[in-house]
Amino acid sequence: MKKLLSTAMLTIAMLFSTNAQAQVKFGLAGGLNVTSMSFSKDVVQSSNQAGFYVGPTVKFTLPLVGLGIDAATFYDQRSAELNGEKVKKQSINIPVNLRYNIGLGNLAGLYFSAGPQFGFNVGDDEFKWADSKAYQNTFQMKKSSFSINLGAGVELLKHLEVGFKYNIVCGKSGDINVLDAAGKALSNTSKGRYNSWQVGLAYYF
């Protein structure tokens, strides 16, 4: 992760040195998460839940080239329902995306983006519940995560952006174990992932 972050920062520095007329804009962004929870083994039934993200963002662009970078610090909340019980993940996420912009005149434009995201858990990291058969379920989340964003959107009036992203978690988000009433494991550990579709708005000043 350190190598990827160093590469992103080096890319930013190179872009700054390439064009003295580069534009830097600060703004606010937020939107909705629709989480897809998947497991390596079929030990629980899961269903998607809605969540949200919000936070400050910055965008760096080279108008003549069409390339740019955006970065942000988001409070992010994702939820899933496991065997009828709600599991909520709260984290601080830091995405750094490379962008390519296509101008459609002064009023609108298109952009495509991709890049890494670093996440740090700030909520509960363990959830326990019993099901109808008196089995004990335990879901243990990781304290940090690394994921990839793929996205696209529309820029309106040079300030407003409407876009969507698909956030792909690299590695596991957490582990789940199922125990009987005596505390004996009924299955091997199953690894879970929180992938998410995101639809959001950003306003740059």
Backbone hydrogen bonds in HBPLUS format (Angstrom, degrees):
<---DONOR---> <-ACCEPTOR-->    atom                        ^
c    i                          cat <-CA-CA->   ^        H-A-AA   ^      H-
h    n   atom  resd res      DA  || num        DHA   H-A  angle D-A-AA Bond
n    s   type  num  typ     dist DA aas  dist angle  dist       angle   num
A0005-LEU N   A0001-MET O   2.97 MM   4  6.22 160.6  2.01 151.4 156.5     1
A0006-SER N   A0002-LYS O   2.92 MM   4  6.07 157.3  1.98 145.4 151.9     2
A0007-THR N   A0003-LYS O   2.93 MM   4  6.12 154.0  2.00 145.3 152.4     3
A0008-ALA N   A0004-LEU O   2.97 MM   4  6.23 155.0  2.04 146.5 152.9     4
A0009-MET N   A0005-LEU O   3.01 MM   4  6.27 161.9  2.04 151.2 155.5     5
A0010-LEU N   A0006-SER O   2.92 MM   4  6.11 153.2  2.00 146.1 153.8     6
A0011-THR N   A0007-THR O   2.93 MM   4  6.14 151.9  2.01 145.2 152.7     7
A0012-ILE N   A0008-ALA O   3.05 MM   4  6.37 154.7  2.12 147.1 153.5     8
A0013-ALA N   A0009-MET O   3.05 MM   4  6.32 161.2  2.08 147.1 151.6     9
A0014-MET N   A0010-LEU O   2.95 MM   4  6.20 154.6  2.01 148.7 155.5    10
A0015-LEU N   A0011-THR O   2.97 MM   4  6.22 155.0  2.03 148.8 155.4    11
A0016-PHE N   A0012-ILE O   2.99 MM   4  6.27 156.5  2.04 152.6 158.8    12
A0017-SER N   A0013-ALA O   3.10 MM   4  6.33 151.3  2.19 143.8 151.1    13
A0018-THR N   A0014-MET O   3.08 MM   4  6.18 121.3  2.44 136.4 150.9    14
A0018-THR N   A0015-LEU O   3.17 MM   3  5.06 142.7  2.32  95.1 106.0    15
A0022-ALA N   A0019-ASN O   3.34 MM   3  5.68 151.1  2.43 116.5 115.1    16
A0023-GLN N   A0061-THR O   2.90 MM  38  5.30 159.7  1.94 158.4 162.1    17
A0061-THR N   A0023-GLN O   2.89 MM  38  5.30 161.1  1.92 152.3 158.7    18
A0025-LYS N   A0059-LYS O   2.85 MM  34  5.22 162.0  1.88 153.2 159.4    19
A0059-LYS N   A0025-LYS O   2.78 MM  34  5.22 159.3  1.83 156.6 162.9    20
A0205-PHE N   A0026-PHE O   2.86 MM 179  5.97 163.2  1.89 167.3 165.2    21
A0027-GLY N   A0057-THR O   2.84 MM  30  5.20 155.7  1.89 156.1 152.4    22
A0057-THR N   A0027-GLY O   2.91 MM  30  5.20 159.6  1.96 135.5 134.7    23
A0028-LEU N   A0203-TYR O   3.01 MM 175  5.54 146.3  2.12 148.6 153.9    24
A0203-TYR N   A0028-LEU O   2.86 MM 175  5.54 162.0  1.90 161.8 166.8    25
A0029-ALA N   A0055-GLY O   2.95 MM  26  5.67 163.6  1.98 165.0 170.2    26
A0055-GLY N   A0029-ALA O   2.95 MM  26  5.67 146.8  2.06 164.7 165.9    27
A0030-GLY N   A0201-LEU O   2.97 MM 171  5.69 155.4  2.03 161.5 169.0    28
A0201-LEU N   A0030-GLY O   2.86 MM 171  5.69 157.5  1.91 174.3 174.8    29
A0031-GLY N   A0053-TYR O   2.95 MM  22  5.51 148.7  2.05 150.6 151.9    30
A0053-TYR N   A0031-GLY O   3.07 MM  22  5.51 148.6  2.17 139.1 141.1    31
A0032-LEU N   A0199-VAL O   2.87 MM 167  5.44 154.5  1.94 157.8 157.3    32
A0199-VAL N   A0032-LEU O   3.10 MM 167  5.44 152.4  2.18 145.6 154.2    33
A0033-ASN N   A0051-GLY O   2.98 MM  18  4.65 165.9  2.00 103.6 107.1    34
A0051-GLY N   A0033-ASN O   2.82 MM  18  4.65 145.7  1.94 137.7 139.8    35
A0034-VAL N   A0197-TRP O   2.84 MM 163  5.18 149.9  1.93 152.3 159.2    36
A0197-TRP N   A0034-VAL O   3.03 MM 163  5.18 163.1  2.06 143.6 142.9    37
A0035-THR N   A0049-GLN O   3.26 MM  14  5.86 165.6  2.28 164.2 160.0    38
A0036-SER N   A0195-ASN O   2.73 MM 159  5.27 171.9  1.73 154.5 156.9    39
A0195-ASN N   A0036-SER O   3.21 MM 159  5.27 151.1  2.30 156.6 148.1    40
A0038-SER N   A0193-ARG O   3.18 MM 155  5.43 154.4  2.25 142.6 150.4    41
A0193-ARG N   A0038-SER O   2.92 MM 155  5.43 145.0  2.05 149.5 158.4    42
A0040-SER N   A0191-LYS O   2.86 MM 151  5.31 139.9  2.03 141.8 154.7    43
A0043-VAL N   A0041-LYS O   2.96 MM   2  5.80 125.5  2.27 111.2  95.3    44
A0083-ASN N   A0045-GLN O   2.78 MM  38  5.21 166.1  1.80 158.7 161.5    45
A0047-SER N   A0081-GLU O   3.03 MM  34  5.27 133.4  2.25 135.1 148.0    46
A0081-GLU N   A0047-SER O   3.23 MM  34  5.27 168.7  2.24 147.1 150.0    47
A0052-PHE N   A0077-GLN O   3.13 MM  25  5.47 134.5  2.35 133.5 146.7    48
A0077-GLN N   A0052-PHE O   2.86 MM  25  5.47 166.8  1.88 172.5 175.7    49
A0054-VAL N   A0075-TYR O   3.09 MM  21  5.55 143.5  2.23 141.2 152.3    50
A0075-TYR N   A0054-VAL O   2.92 MM  21  5.55 166.8  1.93 159.7 157.1    51
A0073-THR N   A0056-PRO O   3.18 MM  17  5.92 157.0  2.23 162.1 165.2    52
A0058-VAL N   A0071-ALA O   2.88 MM  13  5.51 159.4  1.92 164.2 166.6    53
A0071-ALA N   A0058-VAL O   2.97 MM  13  5.51 157.3  2.03 154.8 161.5    54
A0060-PHE N   A0069-ILE O   2.78 MM   9  5.21 165.9  1.80 162.4 167.3    55
A0069-ILE N   A0060-PHE O   2.79 MM   9  5.21 150.0  1.87 146.8 157.0    56
A0062-LEU N   A0067-LEU O   2.93 MM   5  5.67 156.3  1.98 176.2 175.9    57
A0065-VAL N   A0062-LEU O   3.14 MM   3  5.49 129.8  2.41 109.4 122.4    58
A0066-GLY N   A0062-LEU O   2.87 MM   4  5.77 164.6  1.90 173.4 176.8    59
A0101-ASN N   A0066-GLY O   2.63 MM  35  4.79 167.6  1.64 149.2 153.7    60
A0068-GLY N   A0099-ARG O   3.07 MM  31  4.89 137.8  2.26 135.9 131.8    61
A0099-ARG N   A0068-GLY O   2.75 MM  31  4.89 169.7  1.76 138.9 136.9    62
A0070-ASP N   A0097-ASN O   2.96 MM  27  5.35 155.5  2.02 147.5 155.6    63
A0097-ASN N   A0070-ASP O   2.84 MM  27  5.35 162.2  1.87 163.2 167.2    64
A0072-ALA N   A0095-PRO O   3.25 MM  23  5.77 142.4  2.40 153.9 158.3    65
A0074-PHE N   A0093-ASN O   2.84 MM  19  5.12 168.5  1.85 157.8 159.6    66
A0093-ASN N   A0074-PHE O   2.85 MM  19  5.12 155.6  1.91 148.0 154.2    67
A0076-ASP N   A0091-SER O   2.82 MM  15  5.26 172.0  1.82 165.0 165.1    68
A0091-SER N   A0076-ASP O   2.90 MM  15  5.26 159.9  1.94 153.8 159.5    69
A0078-ARG N   A0089-LYS O   2.87 MM  11  5.12 160.7  1.90 149.5 156.1    70
A0089-LYS N   A0078-ARG O   2.69 MM  11  5.12 174.0  1.70 164.9 167.1    71
A0080-ALA N   A0087-VAL O   2.95 MM   7  5.36 149.1  2.04 149.1 158.8    72
A0087-VAL N   A0080-ALA O   2.76 MM   7  5.36 169.6  1.77 171.2 174.2    73
A0082-LEU N   A0085-GLU O   2.71 MM   3  5.14 154.9  1.77 159.7 153.0    74
A0085-GLU N   A0082-LEU O   2.93 MM   3  5.14 166.6  1.95 115.4 119.4    75
A0122-VAL N   A0090-GLN O   2.87 MM  32  5.65 167.3  1.89 136.0 140.4    76
A0092-ILE N   A0120-PHE O   2.89 MM  28  5.24 157.0  1.94 145.0 149.3    77
A0120-PHE N   A0092-ILE O   2.95 MM  28  5.24 144.9  2.07 134.2 145.4    78
A0094-ILE N   A0118-PHE O   2.76 MM  24  5.12 153.7  1.83 146.6 155.8    79
A0118-PHE N   A0094-ILE O   3.09 MM  24  5.12 163.6  2.12 122.9 126.1    80
A0096-VAL N   A0116-PRO O   3.00 MM  20  5.79 163.5  2.03 172.9 171.7    81
A0098-LEU N   A0114-ALA O   2.84 MM  16  5.51 160.4  1.88 153.3 147.8    82
A0114-ALA N   A0098-LEU O   3.06 MM  16  5.51 146.2  2.17 145.9 156.4    83
A0100-TYR N   A0112-PHE O   2.87 MM  12  5.34 144.5  2.00 151.6 161.4    84
A0112-PHE N   A0100-TYR O   3.00 MM  12  5.34 148.2  2.10 141.4 151.4    85
A0102-ILE N   A0110-LEU O   2.75 MM   8  5.04 166.1  1.77 151.8 153.4    86
A0110-LEU N   A0102-ILE O   2.82 MM   8  5.04 162.6  1.85 148.6 151.9    87
A0104-LEU N   A0108-ALA O   2.99 MM   4  5.35 152.2  2.07 139.9 137.4    88
A0157-LEU N   A0107-LEU O   2.81 MM  50  4.68 168.5  1.82 133.3 134.1    89
A0109-GLY N   A0155-GLU O   2.92 MM  46  4.96 125.6  2.22 142.9 146.6    90
A0155-GLU N   A0109-GLY O   2.79 MM  46  4.96 165.9  1.81 137.4 142.2    91
A0111-TYR N   A0153-GLY O   3.10 MM  42  5.47 151.4  2.18 141.9 141.0    92
A0153-GLY N   A0111-TYR O   2.99 MM  42  5.47 144.9  2.12 151.7 151.6    93
A0113-SER N   A0151-GLY O   2.96 MM  38  5.07 170.4  1.97 130.3 131.2    94
A0151-GLY N   A0113-SER O   2.92 MM  38  5.07 166.3  1.94 148.5 145.3    95
A0115-GLY N   A0149-ASN O   3.13 MM  34  5.39 148.6  2.23 140.3 144.7    96
A0149-ASN N   A0115-GLY O   2.83 MM  34  5.39 172.0  1.83 167.6 170.1    97
A0117-GLN N   A0147-SER O   2.82 MM  30  5.12 140.2  1.97 150.2 145.3    98
A0147-SER N   A0117-GLN O   2.97 MM  30  5.12 160.6  2.01 148.9 152.8    99
A0119-GLY N   A0145-SER O   2.95 MM  26  4.92 174.1  1.96 143.5 143.3   100
A0145-SER N   A0119-GLY O   2.89 MM  26  4.92 151.4  1.97 134.4 135.7   101
A0121-ASN N   A0143-LYS O   2.86 MM  22  5.03 164.3  1.88 135.9 141.0   102
A0141-MET N   A0125-ASP O   2.82 MM  16  4.89 161.6  1.85 136.4 142.6   103
A0127-PHE N   A0139-PHE O   2.94 MM  12  5.17 152.6  2.01 143.1 152.0   104
A0139-PHE N   A0127-PHE O   2.82 MM  12  5.17 163.6  1.85 153.7 159.4   105
A0129-TRP N   A0137-ASN O   3.05 MM   8  5.36 150.2  2.15 143.2 150.7   106
A0137-ASN N   A0129-TRP O   2.78 MM   8  5.36 173.9  1.78 168.6 170.3   107
A0131-ASP N   A0135-TYR O   3.12 MM   4  5.58 148.3  2.22 143.8 153.3   108
A0134-ALA N   A0131-ASP O   3.04 MM   3  5.42 155.8  2.10 122.1 122.3   109
A0136-GLN N   A0179-LEU O   2.68 MM  43  4.86 155.7  1.73 140.8 148.1   110
A0179-LEU N   A0136-GLN O   2.73 MM  43  4.86 164.1  1.76 145.3 151.1   111
A0138-THR N   A0177-ASN O   2.98 MM  39  5.31 158.8  2.02 154.7 159.2   112
A0177-ASN N   A0138-THR O   2.90 MM  39  5.31 152.7  1.97 147.3 156.0   113
A0140-GLN N   A0175-ASP O   2.76 MM  35  5.24 159.0  1.80 159.5 164.7   114
A0175-ASP N   A0140-GLN O   2.83 MM  35  5.24 148.8  1.93 147.1 152.5   115
A0142-LYS N   A0173-SER O   2.93 MM  31  5.77 160.5  1.97 150.3 146.2   116
A0170-CYS N   A0146-PHE O   2.92 MM  24  5.78 165.3  1.94 148.4 152.4   117
A0148-ILE N   A0168-ILE O   2.84 MM  20  5.15 154.3  1.91 140.3 147.5   118
A0168-ILE N   A0148-ILE O   2.83 MM  20  5.15 169.5  1.85 156.4 157.7   119
A0150-LEU N   A0166-TYR O   3.12 MM  16  5.33 144.7  2.25 134.5 145.2   120
A0166-TYR N   A0150-LEU O   2.79 MM  16  5.33 150.8  1.88 147.8 157.4   121
A0152-ALA N   A0164-PHE O   3.09 MM  12  5.85 151.8  2.17 159.7 167.8   122
A0164-PHE N   A0152-ALA O   2.95 MM  12  5.85 160.7  1.99 172.1 177.1   123
A0154-VAL N   A0162-VAL O   2.81 MM   8  5.36 160.1  1.85 154.1 158.3   124
A0162-VAL N   A0154-VAL O   2.93 MM   8  5.36 160.5  1.97 155.4 161.6   125
A0156-LEU N   A0160-LEU O   2.68 MM   4  5.12 171.0  1.69 160.1 163.2   126
A0159-HIS N   A0156-LEU O   3.26 MM   3  6.32 152.2  2.34 132.6 133.4   127
A0160-LEU N   A0156-LEU O   3.06 MM   4  5.12 154.5  2.13 167.9 160.0   128
A0204-TYR N   A0159-HIS O   2.83 MM  45  4.87 165.2  1.85 140.8 145.8   129
A0161-GLU N   A0202-ALA O   2.82 MM  41  5.05 153.7  1.89 153.5 157.0   130
A0202-ALA N   A0161-GLU O   2.95 MM  41  5.05 147.7  2.06 143.1 147.2   131
A0163-GLY N   A0200-GLY O   3.12 MM  37  5.66 167.1  2.13 153.1 157.0   132
A0200-GLY N   A0163-GLY O   2.98 MM  37  5.66 167.4  1.99 156.4 160.2   133
A0165-LYS N   A0198-GLN O   2.82 MM  33  5.07 149.9  1.91 142.3 149.9   134
A0198-GLN N   A0165-LYS O   2.82 MM  33  5.07 159.6  1.87 155.9 155.8   135
A0167-ASN N   A0196-SER O   2.82 MM  29  5.22 172.8  1.83 166.1 165.4   136
A0196-SER N   A0167-ASN O   3.15 MM  29  5.22 162.2  2.18 142.4 147.7   137
A0173-SER N   A0192-GLY O   2.67 MM  19  5.62 167.1  1.68 157.7 160.6   138
A0174-GLY N   A0192-GLY O   3.31 MM  18  5.31 142.8  2.46 137.6 135.8   139
A0192-GLY N   A0174-GLY O   2.80 MM  18  5.31 174.2  1.80 153.9 155.2   140
A0176-ILE N   A0190-SER O   2.85 MM  14  5.29 151.3  1.94 150.7 160.1   141
A0190-SER N   A0176-ILE O   3.08 MM  14  5.29 173.6  2.09 153.0 155.1   142
A0186-LEU N   A0178-VAL O   2.83 MM   8  5.73 175.1  1.84 157.9 158.0   143
A0180-ASP N   A0184-LYS O   2.84 MM   4  5.37 152.9  1.91 141.9 148.7   144
A0183-GLY N   A0180-ASP O   2.88 MM   3  5.25 163.7  1.91 117.6 122.0   145
